[in-house]
């Protein structure tokens, strides 16, 4: 393992966060604060509690997951796409660096940035609502697995994309709707039976449900099933990236 190469890629990507501090950190915090103000005032006044938890606290895991998914996918995709766009990717590919080391550097940086923003959002939430974390170890596990998995997913998008429109297609048009419809702001038990069944086809439901369980001990889906679904998606992403690296899909041609 060439740790020096991994470190160089990782630090280069992390430096980009410092250069775009306003966009990377301040913007998500402001957006989340507005969610708490708008949803807490408009909906929280009408829905005081959901399954014994105040509405403001209930939506907190969903808001964290909404931000985490968006940040990880965006950072993961842009990290590899921009070198492709500028042509500097060929310098990386021609260097004595294994694809696994390239992946570790880029995805590690994307996951780290996502986790940093997630922690900041969690701290921001404590300003607005009273939170409790009943299963801290599981919360950290869900946090890490989600950040790594969706950073890998974003890396796949960055390799697949051939222009900026494709690069933003999934992060902007697919991930947010899935997150909003994945129980971020409500329990699927509030839905009619048919729509409850449909919701189980939404992969984000398992992420939000498992993460919420780690806070309050309530979940729409068994937390072990949620953990299993994240692990399956992680394996799919690793398998797909393995194929991309082996064939050089949109990297070497």
HELIX and SHEET records of a PDB file:
HELIX    1   1 UNK A    3  UNK A   19  1                                  17    
HELIX    2   2 UNK A   21  UNK A   21  1                                   1    
HELIX    3   3 UNK A   22  UNK A   26  3                                   5    
HELIX    4   4 UNK A   27  UNK A   42  1                                  16    
HELIX    5   5 UNK A   55  UNK A   58  1                                   4    
HELIX    6   6 UNK A   60  UNK A   86  1                                  27    
HELIX    7   7 UNK A   89  UNK A   94  1                                   6    
HELIX    8   8 UNK A   99  UNK A  128  1                                  30    
HELIX    9   9 UNK A  136  UNK A  160  1                                  25    
HELIX   10  10 UNK A  164  UNK A  170  1                                   7    
HELIX   11  11 UNK A  171  UNK A  175  3                                   5    
HELIX   12  12 UNK A  176  UNK A  180  1                                   5    
HELIX   13  13 UNK A  188  UNK A  190  5                                   3    
HELIX   14  14 UNK A  193  UNK A  199  1                                   7    
HELIX   15  15 UNK A  203  UNK A  216  1                                  14    
HELIX   16  16 UNK A  223  UNK A  247  1                                  25    
SHEET    1   A 2 UNK A  49  UNK A  50  0                                        
SHEET    2   A 2 UNK A  53  UNK A  54 -1                                        
END                                                                             
